[in-house]
Structures are given as structure tokens and as C-alpha cells.
Amino acid sequence: MHTWHWHTWEGMSYLTCSLLEAWPHGFFTQHFWPRSPEELTMVLHPDASGYRLKQVHGNTVLTPSEIAIRLSEIEEENDSALVSADGLVSEQALQAFDGKERQAAASLD
């Protein structure tokens, strides 16, 4: 059976799960609103880089390198642009991903 653990950061609570204990991760409560994914990543691991997508319910999975390339192509049009895809896969350690439930996990591999 996997267990859930409450943690506190600057007076705000978030959950972790023993199933994912090999990776820094967190399931954040509403008290963390409206912090950005980049700020939430800092709670879990200050040296990690955060990545985020616009979910499109398709079958596209990208790496952080591919996100950077696509962002450079669309940044001229929109400062707050997000790359459209449905999944992220890390290429190296300390790459954190944001999910709809305000969760972030940093890859340790």
C-alpha cells in the first residue's frame, strides 16, 4: 500500500506519495494559487528547470529541447505562448513538468 505525506513550505501544505518517492514531486493545494509552475518547481528542487504545455488531447509528446525550438518559433507572436502537445519526456536530470492538478516532478535520471 502506498502512503501519502503532508509537507509544509512557507506555511502552505502539499502532498507527496510514497509510490513516487524516488523523484521530487508534489501535489499542491489551493493555497499555492496563483504561483506559476516555475515557482512550484522551486519548492521541490531549486535547481530544476520547469516546462509547461498547452494540452490539446492528441498524441504529441515532446522533450524540453523540442519545446525550446517550438517556443523560439512562436515567441515573436506571443510572449506568454505555450507549445501545444499532450506529454513531456525528460532528457536529463532536473527537468520538471507541470500538470493540470498543479503537480510537478523533477527527473533524477
HELIX and SHEET records of a PDB file:
HELIX    1   1 SER A   18  LEU A   20  5                                   3    
HELIX    2   2 GLN A   30  PHE A   32  5                                   3    
HELIX    3   3 PRO A   37  LEU A   44  1                                   8    
HELIX    4   4 PRO A   64  ILE A   74  1                                  11    
SHEET    1   A 6 TRP A   4  TRP A   9  0                                        
SHEET    2   A 6 MET A  12  CYS A  17 -1                                        
SHEET    3   A 6 HIS A  25  PHE A  28 -1                                        
SHEET    4   A 6 GLN A 103  ALA A 106 -1                                        
SHEET    5   A 6 GLN A  95  ASP A  98 -1                                        
SHEET    6   A 6 SER A  49  TYR A  51  1                                        
SHEET    1   B 2 LEU A  53  GLN A  55  0                                        
SHEET    2   B 2 VAL A  83  ALA A  85  1                                        
SHEET    1   C 2 VAL A  61  LEU A  62  0                                        
SHEET    2   C 2 GLY A  87  LEU A  88  1                                        
END                                                                             
